[in-house]
Amino acid sequence: MEATEEEAMPHSQRMIAICRTAACAANGIPYPGTYYAAPEPPIYRGVCMGCGQPITDLVPVRE
Ligand SMILES: [Zn+2]
């Protein structure tokens, strides 16, 4: 995957991802990142780097 700097691409969205897995070291810590729209729901998906579980708390960043 290419990870270029924050260019405003049509189907990218800045999101704050927060892991809600209780046992995860990253639990409750917001991680900003750029997400790309998937062809089918859920449109934006994230996986926690700490525990490998899907991120259930993804909040769009308004710019
Ligand atoms: Zn996690």
N, CA, C, O and the ligand as a Tripos MOL2 file, in Angstrom:
@<TRIPOS>MOLECULE
protein
  253   251    64     0     0
PROTEIN
NO_CHARGES

@<TRIPOS>ATOM
      1 N           0.8460   -1.2000    0.0000 N.3       1 MET1
      2 CA          0.0000    0.0000    0.0000 C.3       1 MET1
      3 C           0.8780    1.2460    0.0000 C.2       1 MET1
      4 O           1.8810    1.3020    0.7110 O.2       1 MET1
      5 N           0.5150    2.2080   -0.7680 N.am      2 GLU2
      6 CA          1.2400    3.4590   -0.7590 C.3       2 GLU2
      7 C           0.7420    4.3280    0.3830 C.2       2 GLU2
      8 O          -0.4530    4.3970    0.6690 O.2       2 GLU2
      9 N           1.6730    4.9720    1.0110 N.am      3 ALA3
     10 CA          1.3020    5.8550    2.1130 C.3       3 ALA3
     11 C           1.9460    7.2070    1.8770 C.2       3 ALA3
     12 O           2.9320    7.5640    2.5230 O.2       3 ALA3
     13 N           1.3920    7.9360    0.9670 N.am      4 THR4
     14 CA          1.9150    9.2680    0.6790 C.3       4 THR4
     15 C           1.4080   10.2490    1.7270 C.2       4 THR4
     16 O           0.5430    9.9210    2.5400 O.2       4 THR4
     17 N           1.9420   11.4170    1.6950 N.am      5 GLU5
     18 CA          1.5030   12.4370    2.6450 C.3       5 GLU5
     19 C           0.0460   12.7820    2.4010 C.2       5 GLU5
     20 O          -0.5430   12.4100    1.3870 O.2       5 GLU5
     21 N          -0.5170   13.5020    3.3550 N.am      6 GLU6
     22 CA         -1.9480   13.7840    3.3310 C.3       6 GLU6
     23 C          -2.3880   14.6210    2.1310 C.2       6 GLU6
     24 O          -2.6720   15.8120    2.2600 O.2       6 GLU6
     25 N          -2.4390   13.9960    0.9960 N.am      7 GLU7
     26 CA         -3.0390   14.6800   -0.1390 C.3       7 GLU7
     27 C          -4.5290   14.4460   -0.0650 C.2       7 GLU7
     28 O          -4.9850   13.3810    0.3530 O.2       7 GLU7
     29 N          -5.2790   15.4410   -0.4700 N.am      8 ALA8
     30 CA         -6.7270   15.3120   -0.4070 C.3       8 ALA8
     31 C          -7.2110   14.4540   -1.5660 C.2       8 ALA8
     32 O          -7.5550   14.9550   -2.6370 O.2       8 ALA8
     33 N          -7.2270   13.1680   -1.3280 N.am      9 MET9
     34 CA         -7.7130   12.2600   -2.3530 C.3       9 MET9
     35 C          -9.2230   12.1040   -2.2050 C.2       9 MET9
     36 O          -9.7540   12.2250   -1.1010 O.2       9 MET9
     37 N          -9.9070   11.8400   -3.2920 N.am     10 PRO10
     38 CA        -11.3750   11.8310   -3.2880 C.3      10 PRO10
     39 C         -11.9780   10.8620   -2.2770 C.2      10 PRO10
     40 O         -12.9770   11.1710   -1.6290 O.2      10 PRO10
     41 N         -11.3730    9.7050   -2.1490 N.am     11 HIS11
     42 CA        -12.0010    8.6940   -1.3150 C.3      11 HIS11
     43 C         -11.1940    8.4100   -0.0610 C.2      11 HIS11
     44 O         -11.2770    7.3270    0.5180 O.2      11 HIS11
     45 N         -10.4220    9.3910    0.3440 N.am     12 SER12
     46 CA         -9.7030    9.2120    1.5950 C.3      12 SER12
     47 C         -10.3270   10.1080    2.6570 C.2      12 SER12
     48 O         -10.9190   11.1450    2.3580 O.2      12 SER12
     49 N         -10.1810    9.6890    3.8680 N.am     13 GLN13
     50 CA        -10.7880   10.4210    4.9720 C.3      13 GLN13
     51 C          -9.8840   10.3180    6.1860 C.2      13 GLN13
     52 O          -9.4540    9.2280    6.5630 O.2      13 GLN13
     53 N          -9.6070   11.4340    6.7810 N.am     14 ARG14
     54 CA         -8.8490   11.4080    8.0240 C.3      14 ARG14
     55 C          -9.7650   10.9250    9.1350 C.2      14 ARG14
     56 O         -10.8600   11.4550    9.3220 O.2      14 ARG14
     57 N          -9.3160    9.9220    9.8670 N.am     15 MET15
     58 CA        -10.1260    9.3560   10.9280 C.3      15 MET15
     59 C          -9.2960    9.2130   12.1930 C.2      15 MET15
     60 O          -8.0760    9.0540   12.1500 O.2      15 MET15
     61 N          -9.9830    9.2750   13.3040 N.am     16 ILE16
     62 CA         -9.3530    8.9540   14.5740 C.3      16 ILE16
     63 C          -9.8270    7.5620   14.9660 C.2      16 ILE16
     64 O         -11.0270    7.3410   15.1270 O.2      16 ILE16
     65 N          -8.9070    6.6280   15.1180 N.am     17 ALA17
     66 CA         -9.2490    5.2580   15.4850 C.3      17 ALA17
     67 C          -8.9360    5.0310   16.9580 C.2      17 ALA17
     68 O          -7.8460    5.3420   17.4360 O.2      17 ALA17
     69 N          -9.8940    4.4950   17.6460 N.am     18 ILE18
     70 CA         -9.6930    4.1870   19.0670 C.3      18 ILE18
     71 C         -10.0490    2.7290   19.3010 C.2      18 ILE18
     72 O         -11.1810    2.3110   19.0590 O.2      18 ILE18
     73 N          -9.0770    1.9570   19.7730 N.am     19 CYS19
     74 CA         -9.3230    0.5560   20.0830 C.3      19 CYS19
     75 C         -10.1120    0.4590   21.3850 C.2      19 CYS19
     76 O          -9.8340    1.1630   22.3560 O.2      19 CYS19
     77 N         -11.0940   -0.4250   21.3790 N.am     20 ARG20
     78 CA        -11.9310   -0.5900   22.5770 C.3      20 ARG20
     79 C         -11.7790   -1.9830   23.1700 C.2      20 ARG20
     80 O         -12.6120   -2.4180   23.9650 O.2      20 ARG20
     81 N         -10.7080   -2.6860   22.7820 N.am     21 THR21
     82 CA        -10.4520   -3.9940   23.3710 C.3      21 THR21
     83 C          -9.8430   -3.8100   24.7500 C.2      21 THR21
     84 O          -8.7840   -3.2000   24.9010 O.2      21 THR21
     85 N         -10.5180   -4.3390   25.7430 N.am     22 ALA22
     86 CA        -10.1320   -4.0570   27.1290 C.3      22 ALA22
     87 C          -8.6890   -4.4500   27.4330 C.2      22 ALA22
     88 O          -7.9930   -3.7330   28.1520 O.2      22 ALA22
     89 N          -8.2350   -5.5760   26.8960 N.am     23 ALA23
     90 CA         -6.9040   -6.0750   27.2270 C.3      23 ALA23
     91 C          -5.8050   -5.4500   26.3740 C.2      23 ALA23
     92 O          -4.6290   -5.7620   26.5600 O.2      23 ALA23
     93 N          -6.1700   -4.5810   25.4510 N.am     24 CYS24
     94 CA         -5.1890   -4.0270   24.5230 C.3      24 CYS24
     95 C          -4.4430   -2.8520   25.1370 C.2      24 CYS24
     96 O          -5.0240   -2.0210   25.8350 O.2      24 CYS24
     97 N          -3.1420   -2.8010   24.8640 N.am     25 ALA25
     98 CA         -2.3230   -1.7000   25.3770 C.3      25 ALA25
     99 C          -2.7450   -0.3650   24.7860 C.2      25 ALA25
    100 O          -2.5100    0.6840   25.3850 O.2      25 ALA25
    101 N          -3.3630   -0.4000   23.6210 N.am     26 ALA26
    102 CA         -3.7840    0.8270   22.9520 C.3      26 ALA26
    103 C          -5.2360    1.1840   23.2650 C.2      26 ALA26
    104 O          -5.7860    2.1210   22.6870 O.2      26 ALA26
    105 N          -5.8440    0.4460   24.1670 N.am     27 ASN27
    106 CA         -7.2410    0.6810   24.5170 C.3      27 ASN27
    107 C          -7.4810    2.1270   24.9250 C.2      27 ASN27
    108 O          -6.8600    2.6330   25.8600 O.2      27 ASN27
    109 N          -8.3940    2.7890   24.2090 N.am     28 GLY28
    110 CA         -8.7800    4.1480   24.5590 C.3      28 GLY28
    111 C          -7.8390    5.2230   24.0540 C.2      28 GLY28
    112 O          -8.0750    6.4100   24.2840 O.2      28 GLY28
    113 N          -6.7700    4.8250   23.3630 N.am     29 ILE29
    114 CA         -5.8230    5.8140   22.8580 C.3      29 ILE29
    115 C          -6.1750    6.1470   21.4140 C.2      29 ILE29
    116 O          -6.2140    5.2540   20.5680 O.2      29 ILE29
    117 N          -6.4300    7.4120   21.1220 N.am     30 PRO30
    118 CA         -6.7940    7.7830   19.7540 C.3      30 PRO30
    119 C          -5.5990    7.8000   18.8160 C.2      30 PRO30
    120 O          -4.5640    8.3920   19.1220 O.2      30 PRO30
    121 N          -5.7490    7.1500   17.6760 N.am     31 TYR31
    122 CA         -4.7150    7.1430   16.6510 C.3      31 TYR31
    123 C          -5.2730    7.7330   15.3620 C.2      31 TYR31
    124 O          -6.1380    7.1320   14.7260 O.2      31 TYR31
    125 N          -4.7820    8.9060   14.9750 N.am     32 PRO32
    126 CA         -5.2430    9.4790   13.7100 C.3      32 PRO32
    127 C          -4.6050    8.7880   12.5220 C.2      32 PRO32
    128 O          -3.4730    8.3120   12.6040 O.2      32 PRO32
    129 N          -5.3250    8.7350   11.4300 N.am     33 GLY33
    130 CA         -4.7830    8.1190   10.2290 C.3      33 GLY33
    131 C          -5.6630    8.4360    9.0370 C.2      33 GLY33
    132 O          -6.7600    8.9770    9.1780 O.2      33 GLY33
    133 N          -5.1630    8.0900    7.8640 N.am     34 THR34
    134 CA         -5.9280    8.2990    6.6430 C.3      34 THR34
    135 C          -6.5490    6.9810    6.2270 C.2      34 THR34
    136 O          -5.8680    5.9620    6.1170 O.2      34 THR34
    137 N          -7.8300    7.0150    5.9990 N.am     35 TYR35
    138 CA         -8.5610    5.8000    5.6260 C.3      35 TYR35
    139 C          -9.1510    5.9620    4.2420 C.2      35 TYR35
    140 O          -9.5060    7.0620    3.8190 O.2      35 TYR35
    141 N          -9.2460    4.8430    3.5490 N.am     36 TYR36
    142 CA         -9.7610    4.8680    2.1950 C.3      36 TYR36
    143 C         -11.0660    4.0920    2.1190 C.2      36 TYR36
    144 O         -11.2220    3.0390    2.7380 O.2      36 TYR36
    145 N         -11.9820    4.6260    1.3610 N.am     37 ALA37
    146 CA        -13.3090    4.0440    1.2830 C.3      37 ALA37
    147 C         -13.2680    2.6480    0.6690 C.2      37 ALA37
    148 O         -12.6180    2.4240   -0.3520 O.2      37 ALA37
    149 N         -13.9640    1.7220    1.3010 N.am     38 ALA38
    150 CA        -14.0970    0.3770    0.7710 C.3      38 ALA38
    151 C         -15.3030    0.3340   -0.1690 C.2      38 ALA38
    152 O         -16.2140    1.1560   -0.0630 O.2      38 ALA38
    153 N         -15.2970   -0.6310   -1.0850 N.am     39 PRO39
    154 CA        -16.3950   -0.7060   -2.0530 C.3      39 PRO39
    155 C         -17.7300   -1.1030   -1.4270 C.2      39 PRO39
    156 O         -18.7810   -0.8990   -2.0330 O.2      39 PRO39
    157 N         -17.6980   -1.6550   -0.2460 N.am     40 GLU40
    158 CA        -18.9500   -2.0450    0.4000 C.3      40 GLU40
    159 C         -18.8150   -1.8120    1.8980 C.2      40 GLU40
    160 O         -17.7000   -1.7570    2.4150 O.2      40 GLU40
    161 N         -19.9290   -1.6760    2.5980 N.am     41 PRO41
    162 CA        -19.8640   -1.4120    4.0300 C.3      41 PRO41
    163 C         -19.1720   -2.5230    4.7930 C.2      41 PRO41
    164 O         -19.2470   -3.6710    4.3570 O.2      41 PRO41
    165 N         -18.5070   -2.2590    5.8970 N.am     42 PRO42
    166 CA        -18.3030   -0.8920    6.4060 C.3      42 PRO42
    167 C         -17.3270   -0.1200    5.5320 C.2      42 PRO42
    168 O         -16.2770   -0.6350    5.1480 O.2      42 PRO42
    169 N         -17.6820    1.1080    5.2270 N.am     43 ILE43
    170 CA        -16.9220    1.9000    4.2630 C.3      43 ILE43
    171 C         -15.4960    2.1300    4.7500 C.2      43 ILE43
    172 O         -14.5350    1.9870    3.9940 O.2      43 ILE43
    173 N         -15.3790    2.4840    6.0060 N.am     44 TYR44
    174 CA        -14.0490    2.6990    6.5630 C.3      44 TYR44
    175 C         -13.7580    1.6380    7.6090 C.2      44 TYR44
    176 O         -14.5420    1.4160    8.5320 O.2      44 TYR44
    177 N         -12.6300    0.9960    7.4470 N.am     45 ARG45
    178 CA        -12.2870   -0.1000    8.3410 C.3      45 ARG45
    179 C         -10.8980    0.1360    8.9020 C.2      45 ARG45
    180 O         -10.0220    0.6830    8.2330 O.2      45 ARG45
    181 N         -10.7210   -0.2780   10.1150 N.am     46 GLY46
    182 CA         -9.4040   -0.1720   10.7200 C.3      46 GLY46
    183 C          -9.1420   -1.4000   11.5670 C.2      46 GLY46
    184 O         -10.0590   -2.0050   12.1230 O.2      46 GLY46
    185 N          -7.8750   -1.7500   11.6530 N.am     47 VAL47
    186 CA         -7.4810   -2.8570   12.5060 C.3      47 VAL47
    187 C          -6.4370   -2.3340   13.4780 C.2      47 VAL47
    188 O          -5.4940   -1.6480   13.0800 O.2      47 VAL47
    189 N          -6.6060   -2.6550   14.7360 N.am     48 CYS48
    190 CA         -5.6850   -2.1830   15.7570 C.3      48 CYS48
    191 C          -4.3210   -2.8390   15.5830 C.2      48 CYS48
    192 O          -4.2070   -4.0540   15.4150 O.2      48 CYS48
    193 N          -3.2820   -1.9920   15.6290 N.am     49 MET49
    194 CA         -1.9170   -2.5130   15.5140 C.3      49 MET49
    195 C          -1.5200   -3.2760   16.7740 C.2      49 MET49
    196 O          -0.6420   -4.1390   16.7390 O.2      49 MET49
    197 N          -2.1690   -2.9500   17.8750 N.am     50 GLY50
    198 CA         -1.7880   -3.5430   19.1420 C.3      50 GLY50
    199 C          -2.3510   -4.9380   19.3480 C.2      50 GLY50
    200 O          -1.6490   -5.8350   19.8150 O.2      50 GLY50
    201 N          -3.6310   -5.1230   18.9970 N.am     51 CYS51
    202 CA         -4.2800   -6.3930   19.2990 C.3      51 CYS51
    203 C          -4.8200   -7.0980   18.0540 C.2      51 CYS51
    204 O          -5.2450   -8.2500   18.1310 O.2      51 CYS51
    205 N          -4.8060   -6.4170   16.9160 N.am     52 GLY52
    206 CA         -5.2350   -7.0460   15.6760 C.3      52 GLY52
    207 C          -6.7350   -7.1470   15.5140 C.2      52 GLY52
    208 O          -7.2270   -7.7470   14.5580 O.2      52 GLY52
    209 N          -7.4680   -6.5550   16.4560 N.am     53 GLN53
    210 CA         -8.9210   -6.5930   16.3710 C.3      53 GLN53
    211 C          -9.4160   -5.4220   15.5160 C.2      53 GLN53
    212 O          -8.7480   -4.3930   15.4160 O.2      53 GLN53
    213 N         -10.5830   -5.5870   14.9040 N.am     54 PRO54
    214 CA        -11.1490   -4.4710   14.1430 C.3      54 PRO54
    215 C         -11.4400   -3.2810   15.0610 C.2      54 PRO54
    216 O         -11.8720   -3.4430   16.2020 O.2      54 PRO54
    217 N         -11.1930   -2.0980   14.5330 N.am     55 ILE55
    218 CA        -11.4950   -0.8840   15.2840 C.3      55 ILE55
    219 C         -12.9910   -0.6140   15.1830 C.2      55 ILE55
    220 O         -13.5410   -0.4950   14.0880 O.2      55 ILE55
    221 N         -13.6300   -0.5200   16.3180 N.am     56 THR56
    222 CA        -15.0680   -0.2640   16.3060 C.3      56 THR56
    223 C         -15.3710    1.2160   16.4930 C.2      56 THR56
    224 O         -16.4990    1.6580   16.2780 O.2      56 THR56
    225 N         -14.3610    1.9750   16.8930 N.am     57 ASP57
    226 CA        -14.5630    3.3940   17.1540 C.3      57 ASP57
    227 C         -13.7210    4.2040   16.1770 C.2      57 ASP57
    228 O         -12.5520    4.4910   16.4330 O.2      57 ASP57
    229 N         -14.3290    4.5660   15.0600 N.am     58 LEU58
    230 CA        -13.6650    5.3630   14.0400 C.3      58 LEU58
    231 C         -14.4370    6.6670   13.8880 C.2      58 LEU58
    232 O         -15.6170    6.6710   13.5390 O.2      58 LEU58
    233 N         -13.7490    7.7720   14.1560 N.am     59 VAL59
    234 CA        -14.4110    9.0640   14.1010 C.3      59 VAL59
    235 C         -13.7900    9.9110   12.9980 C.2      59 VAL59
    236 O         -12.5790   10.1320   13.0100 O.2      59 VAL59
    237 N         -14.5770   10.3850   12.0570 N.am     60 PRO60
    238 CA        -14.0450   11.2340   10.9900 C.3      60 PRO60
    239 C         -13.5010   12.5420   11.5540 C.2      60 PRO60
    240 O         -14.0510   13.0990   12.5040 O.2      60 PRO60
    241 N         -12.4160   13.0220   10.9570 N.am     61 VAL61
    242 CA        -11.8400   14.3020   11.3430 C.3      61 VAL61
    243 C         -12.3290   15.3530   10.3610 C.2      61 VAL61
    244 O         -12.2110   15.1950    9.1460 O.2      61 VAL61
    245 N         -12.8700   16.4060   10.9000 N.am     62 ARG62
    246 CA        -13.2960   17.5060   10.0210 C.3      62 ARG62
    247 C         -12.1140   18.4300    9.7700 C.2      62 ARG62
    248 O         -11.4130   18.8300   10.7000 O.2      62 ARG62
    249 N         -11.9030   18.7650    8.4960 N.am     63 GLU63
    250 CA        -10.7450   19.5960    8.1660 C.3      63 GLU63
    251 C         -11.2050   20.9000    7.5600 C.2      63 GLU63
    252 O         -10.3790   21.7440    7.2120 O.2      63 GLU63
    253 ZN         -6.1790   -2.8930   20.2270 Zn       64 ZN64
@<TRIPOS>BOND
     1     1     2 1
     2     2     3 1
     3     3     4 2
     4     3     5 am
     5     5     6 1
     6     6     7 1
     7     7     8 2
     8     7     9 am
     9     9    10 1
    10    10    11 1
    11    11    12 2
    12    11    13 am
    13    13    14 1
    14    14    15 1
    15    15    16 2
    16    15    17 am
    17    17    18 1
    18    18    19 1
    19    19    20 2
    20    19    21 am
    21    21    22 1
    22    22    23 1
    23    23    24 2
    24    23    25 am
    25    25    26 1
    26    26    27 1
    27    27    28 2
    28    27    29 am
    29    29    30 1
    30    30    31 1
    31    31    32 2
    32    31    33 am
    33    33    34 1
    34    34    35 1
    35    35    36 2
    36    35    37 am
    37    37    38 1
    38    38    39 1
    39    39    40 2
    40    39    41 am
    41    41    42 1
    42    42    43 1
    43    43    44 2
    44    43    45 am
    45    45    46 1
    46    46    47 1
    47    47    48 2
    48    47    49 am
    49    49    50 1
    50    50    51 1
    51    51    52 2
    52    51    53 am
    53    53    54 1
    54    54    55 1
    55    55    56 2
    56    55    57 am
    57    57    58 1
    58    58    59 1
    59    59    60 2
    60    59    61 am
    61    61    62 1
    62    62    63 1
    63    63    64 2
    64    63    65 am
    65    65    66 1
    66    66    67 1
    67    67    68 2
    68    67    69 am
    69    69    70 1
    70    70    71 1
    71    71    72 2
    72    71    73 am
    73    73    74 1
    74    74    75 1
    75    75    76 2
    76    75    77 am
    77    77    78 1
    78    78    79 1
    79    79    80 2
    80    79    81 am
    81    81    82 1
    82    82    83 1
    83    83    84 2
    84    83    85 am
    85    85    86 1
    86    86    87 1
    87    87    88 2
    88    87    89 am
    89    89    90 1
    90    90    91 1
    91    91    92 2
    92    91    93 am
    93    93    94 1
    94    94    95 1
    95    95    96 2
    96    95    97 am
    97    97    98 1
    98    98    99 1
    99    99   100 2
   100    99   101 am
   101   101   102 1
   102   102   103 1
   103   103   104 2
   104   103   105 am
   105   105   106 1
   106   106   107 1
   107   107   108 2
   108   107   109 am
   109   109   110 1
   110   110   111 1
   111   111   112 2
   112   111   113 am
   113   113   114 1
   114   114   115 1
   115   115   116 2
   116   115   117 am
   117   117   118 1
   118   118   119 1
   119   119   120 2
   120   119   121 am
   121   121   122 1
   122   122   123 1
   123   123   124 2
   124   123   125 am
   125   125   126 1
   126   126   127 1
   127   127   128 2
   128   127   129 am
   129   129   130 1
   130   130   131 1
   131   131   132 2
   132   131   133 am
   133   133   134 1
   134   134   135 1
   135   135   136 2
   136   135   137 am
   137   137   138 1
   138   138   139 1
   139   139   140 2
   140   139   141 am
   141   141   142 1
   142   142   143 1
   143   143   144 2
   144   143   145 am
   145   145   146 1
   146   146   147 1
   147   147   148 2
   148   147   149 am
   149   149   150 1
   150   150   151 1
   151   151   152 2
   152   151   153 am
   153   153   154 1
   154   154   155 1
   155   155   156 2
   156   155   157 am
   157   157   158 1
   158   158   159 1
   159   159   160 2
   160   159   161 am
   161   161   162 1
   162   162   163 1
   163   163   164 2
   164   163   165 am
   165   165   166 1
   166   166   167 1
   167   167   168 2
   168   167   169 am
   169   169   170 1
   170   170   171 1
   171   171   172 2
   172   171   173 am
   173   173   174 1
   174   174   175 1
   175   175   176 2
   176   175   177 am
   177   177   178 1
   178   178   179 1
   179   179   180 2
   180   179   181 am
   181   181   182 1
   182   182   183 1
   183   183   184 2
   184   183   185 am
   185   185   186 1
   186   186   187 1
   187   187   188 2
   188   187   189 am
   189   189   190 1
   190   190   191 1
   191   191   192 2
   192   191   193 am
   193   193   194 1
   194   194   195 1
   195   195   196 2
   196   195   197 am
   197   197   198 1
   198   198   199 1
   199   199   200 2
   200   199   201 am
   201   201   202 1
   202   202   203 1
   203   203   204 2
   204   203   205 am
   205   205   206 1
   206   206   207 1
   207   207   208 2
   208   207   209 am
   209   209   210 1
   210   210   211 1
   211   211   212 2
   212   211   213 am
   213   213   214 1
   214   214   215 1
   215   215   216 2
   216   215   217 am
   217   217   218 1
   218   218   219 1
   219   219   220 2
   220   219   221 am
   221   221   222 1
   222   222   223 1
   223   223   224 2
   224   223   225 am
   225   225   226 1
   226   226   227 1
   227   227   228 2
   228   227   229 am
   229   229   230 1
   230   230   231 1
   231   231   232 2
   232   231   233 am
   233   233   234 1
   234   234   235 1
   235   235   236 2
   236   235   237 am
   237   237   238 1
   238   238   239 1
   239   239   240 2
   240   239   241 am
   241   241   242 1
   242   242   243 1
   243   243   244 2
   244   243   245 am
   245   245   246 1
   246   246   247 1
   247   247   248 2
   248   247   249 am
   249   249   250 1
   250   250   251 1
   251   251   252 2
@<TRIPOS>SUBSTRUCTURE
     1 MET1         2 RESIDUE 1 A MET
     2 GLU2         6 RESIDUE 1 A GLU
     3 ALA3        10 RESIDUE 1 A ALA
     4 THR4        14 RESIDUE 1 A THR
     5 GLU5        18 RESIDUE 1 A GLU
     6 GLU6        22 RESIDUE 1 A GLU
     7 GLU7        26 RESIDUE 1 A GLU
     8 ALA8        30 RESIDUE 1 A ALA
     9 MET9        34 RESIDUE 1 A MET
    10 PRO10       38 RESIDUE 1 A PRO
    11 HIS11       42 RESIDUE 1 A HIS
    12 SER12       46 RESIDUE 1 A SER
    13 GLN13       50 RESIDUE 1 A GLN
    14 ARG14       54 RESIDUE 1 A ARG
    15 MET15       58 RESIDUE 1 A MET
    16 ILE16       62 RESIDUE 1 A ILE
    17 ALA17       66 RESIDUE 1 A ALA
    18 ILE18       70 RESIDUE 1 A ILE
    19 CYS19       74 RESIDUE 1 A CYS
    20 ARG20       78 RESIDUE 1 A ARG
    21 THR21       82 RESIDUE 1 A THR
    22 ALA22       86 RESIDUE 1 A ALA
    23 ALA23       90 RESIDUE 1 A ALA
    24 CYS24       94 RESIDUE 1 A CYS
    25 ALA25       98 RESIDUE 1 A ALA
    26 ALA26      102 RESIDUE 1 A ALA
    27 ASN27      106 RESIDUE 1 A ASN
    28 GLY28      110 RESIDUE 1 A GLY
    29 ILE29      114 RESIDUE 1 A ILE
    30 PRO30      118 RESIDUE 1 A PRO
    31 TYR31      122 RESIDUE 1 A TYR
    32 PRO32      126 RESIDUE 1 A PRO
    33 GLY33      130 RESIDUE 1 A GLY
    34 THR34      134 RESIDUE 1 A THR
    35 TYR35      138 RESIDUE 1 A TYR
    36 TYR36      142 RESIDUE 1 A TYR
    37 ALA37      146 RESIDUE 1 A ALA
    38 ALA38      150 RESIDUE 1 A ALA
    39 PRO39      154 RESIDUE 1 A PRO
    40 GLU40      158 RESIDUE 1 A GLU
    41 PRO41      162 RESIDUE 1 A PRO
    42 PRO42      166 RESIDUE 1 A PRO
    43 ILE43      170 RESIDUE 1 A ILE
    44 TYR44      174 RESIDUE 1 A TYR
    45 ARG45      178 RESIDUE 1 A ARG
    46 GLY46      182 RESIDUE 1 A GLY
    47 VAL47      186 RESIDUE 1 A VAL
    48 CYS48      190 RESIDUE 1 A CYS
    49 MET49      194 RESIDUE 1 A MET
    50 GLY50      198 RESIDUE 1 A GLY
    51 CYS51      202 RESIDUE 1 A CYS
    52 GLY52      206 RESIDUE 1 A GLY
    53 GLN53      210 RESIDUE 1 A GLN
    54 PRO54      214 RESIDUE 1 A PRO
    55 ILE55      218 RESIDUE 1 A ILE
    56 THR56      222 RESIDUE 1 A THR
    57 ASP57      226 RESIDUE 1 A ASP
    58 LEU58      230 RESIDUE 1 A LEU
    59 VAL59      234 RESIDUE 1 A VAL
    60 PRO60      238 RESIDUE 1 A PRO
    61 VAL61      242 RESIDUE 1 A VAL
    62 ARG62      246 RESIDUE 1 A ARG
    63 GLU63      250 RESIDUE 1 A GLU
    64 ZN64       253 GROUP 0 **** ****
